[in-house]
Amino acid sequence: MLNNTEKIVVYLDPGTLEYMFLNYTDKRNYPVMNKLFSVLRKEFVNDIVVTPLPMDHIYPYIEENKIDPNFLSMMGEIGQVQFHQRFTVRMLQLIRVLKFFFKQNYKKELWRDAFSSDPDKKYSQGFNKYRSFTAQDVKKALERERKYSQISDFIEGYVKGNKAENLAAEHFRFLWEDFPDLIKPHLPAEGNPEAHIENFLKIEEIKDIPEFHILSNILFPLFDAYGIEDIENGNKDDILMAATSMSSYLPYCHFYATSSDIAELIIMSGINDVYNVKLYDNNESSLYKLIDDLSEAIIIKQSVVEKSKSKSIYRKTGPQKF
C-alpha cells in the first residue's frame, strides 16, 4: 500500500481548484467550495489532512511571468506539501521495484517517491513555502514533463493494435535508455547493467508497477471512447493530462477528485479500490460526498489518536496511563 502516511492525503484536480480559487478571491460564491476549503484548512492545521500541490497546477495562475500570490496563499492554507513531477514519480517507482527485484536493501521512505517533503510533518504557522516558486520554475517543470511524456507511445501502440499491457517493457526501457546514470547505481554491482535491465524487463509483473498499471488501464478505454483521431489532433489534451496525473499521484492519496470522464472510467474498472483510494468527480454533488466521507474519516482518525493517548500499560504496580 503506497498511501501509508499518517495524515489523510487529498488530491484536488485543476477544475476543483479553479472554482475554489474563484470562491477564495470572492469572485464567485460556491457554498460547496466554502465548506470544502474550511474542512481542508481546519484539519491541515490540526495535523490530520494535507492537500499536496503538483507543479503543473500552478500554471493557470501565471500572468505576465508572475504567479498569482492569492493562489499560492490559498494552497498554503491547506497544504505546504509539493508532489514531485510525474516523471520523477515514474523514475522513483522503477528504482524501488528494481531494488526489490534484485534483492537489494532500500531504506528510502515510501513517501519520498511522491513528495518533495514529508507529508506527515507537523503544521508550522506563518511560513508559506510555496511563495518561493517562480513562474520560470513552473514553466521549466512543464517543459520537462512534455519532453519525457510517453503518451505518444501508447497512441502508437493503440494504432498498431497492440494490447496496453504489452507496452510495459518499452515503457520502462525508455527510462533506462535516456537516464542510465540514474538507474545504474541501483543495479547489482556484478555483471553487465544492460543484461540486468533486459532480465528485469522480461518479467510479466512490470505491468503492475503502479504508474504503468494505472495509465495502461485508462488510456486505451479513453482512446476507444473519444476516437484516436480526436486524441491525435490534441482535442482531448485536458483528459490526457488528468489521466497522466492520476497514474502518478492516485496511489499516494486517500481521497482523489478528478474530471468526471476519468472518474467514471476508473470507478467502473475498480482501479481506485486496488490502491485503497476514494474517488470523486469534480461536480458539486460528488464534492459534497467527498466532504461527508472526509469528515467521517477525520472523526475516525481523531478517535484512533485519542485511544492511543489513553491506552493502558500493565506493569507490576498496576495499569498506568500515558
C-alpha positions, -999 to +999 in steps of 0.1 A: +000+000+000+015+033-011-008+057+008+007+048+042+010+084+056-004+092+090-021+123+076-051+119+052-039+130+017-064+147-005-058+154-042-078+182-059-078+184-097-073+217-116-111+221-122-119+219-085-091+243-076-103+268-102-137+271-085-121+270-051-099+299-061-128+319-075-145+314-042-114+322-022-109+355-040-146+365-037-152+365-074-179+338-071-198+323-042-198+285-042-211+270-009-196+236-016-162+253-020-166+273+012-173+240+030-145+220+013-119+247+019-129+251+055-126+214+063-092+211+045-078+242+062-090+233+097-077+197+096-044+207+080-038+230+109-049+201+132-023+178+115-049+154+102-053+163+065-029+176+038-036+187+002-004+185-018+003+208-048+016+194-081+037+219-100+015+219-131-015+231-111+002+265-107+005+272-145-031+286-150-023+312-123+007+327-141+002+361-157+029+384-171+055+359-159+043+361-122+024+336-102-008+350-086+001+353-049-035+347-040-033+312-054-002+304-035-018+318-003-048+296-008-028+264-013-005+273+016-035+273+039-043+236+030-010+220+021+026+232+022+035+199+006+046+195-030+042+165-053+072+155-073+069+159-111+052+130-127+084+120-145+102+118-111+075+096-096+078+073-125+115+070-121+115+065-084+088+038-086+110+020-111+141+023-089+122+009-059+110-021-079+145-027-093+158-028-058+132-054-048+137-075-079+175-077-074+170-083-037+189-052-026+183-033+006+164+000+000+158+021+031+143+052+014+109+061+029+080+054+007+067+090+008+099+102-009+088+085-041+059+110-045+066+141-023+094+166-020+089+168+018+073+146+045+035+150+043+034+139+080+055+169+091+038+189+118+020+221+108+041+253+111+023+286+113+034+317+094+057+305+067+043+296+032+069+276+013+050+279-019+060+316-022+095+305-032+081+292-065+087+313-096+070+313-130+102+301-145+103+271-121+068+261-132+075+266-170+107+245-168+089+218-149+061+216-175+086+216-204+104+187-188+071+168-184+062+174-221+097+163-232+096+130-213+059+122-217+053+088-231+017+092-241+027+091-278+040+055-272+005+045-260-011+062-290+013+044-314+007+011-297-031+015-299-029+024-336-008-007-343-033-029-324-011-038-295-025-046-261-018-020-235-001-044-211+023-054-238+038-019-239+053-022-204+088-033-214+092-004-238+077+020-213+105+013-188+132+007-214+127+044-223+138+055-188+169+032-190+180+044-224+175+081-216+187+080-180+212+051-175+233+072-150+203+075-127+195+038-128+229+021-128+237+028-091+206+007-083+216-024-103+238-052-090+275-042-090+284-075-105+275-083-141+265-062-171+240-034-165+223-039-199+219-076-192+204-069-158+178-045-173+169-069-201+163-097-175+142-073-155+121-062-185+112-098-193+092-103-161+054-101-166+050-083-133+064-050-145+030-042-160+018-039-123+042-011-114+015+015-103+023+043-127+021+020-158-007-001-144-030+029-139-020+046-172-024+015-193-058+008-179-070+044-185-056+054-219-069+026-242-105+029-230-102+067-234-090+062-270-120+039-276-144+064-261-132+095-279-117+082-311-080+082-318-083+110-343-095+135-317-067+123-294-040+127-320-053+161-330-049+174-294-087+179-288-086+158-256-053+170-241-070+180-208-083+145-204-049+130-211-034+154-186-059+142-160-051+106-168-013+110-165-017+129-132-038+101-118-013+075-129+014+092-108-005+105-078-035+084-072-017+056-052-003+081-027-037+097-018-066+087+003-092+110-014-089+120-051-111+144-071-107+144-109-127+151-140-160+132-145-147+115-176-118+099-158-136+093-125-164+073-142-140+051-161-118+044-130-147+037-107-162+012-132-128-005-135-122-006-098-086+006-101-090+031-072-100+001-050-068-016-058-049+013-042-075+019-014-084+054-027-118+070-026-125+087-059-148+116-068-156+137-099-154+175-096-192+181-098-210+197-069-229+166-057-198+145-058-177+171-039-203+172-012-199+134-009-162+140-007-167+164+022-190+139+040-167+110+036-136+130+045-154+143+076-162+108+086-126+097+081-114+126+102-136+116+131-123+080+129-087+093+128-093+115+158-108+086+177-078+064+170-055+092+181-074+097+214-074+059+221-037+057+215-031+085+240-052+069+267-044+032+264-030+014+294+003-004+301+002-031+327+031-033+350+037-049+384+024-018+400-008-020+380-021-001+350-006+033+341-020+059+317+002+076+292 
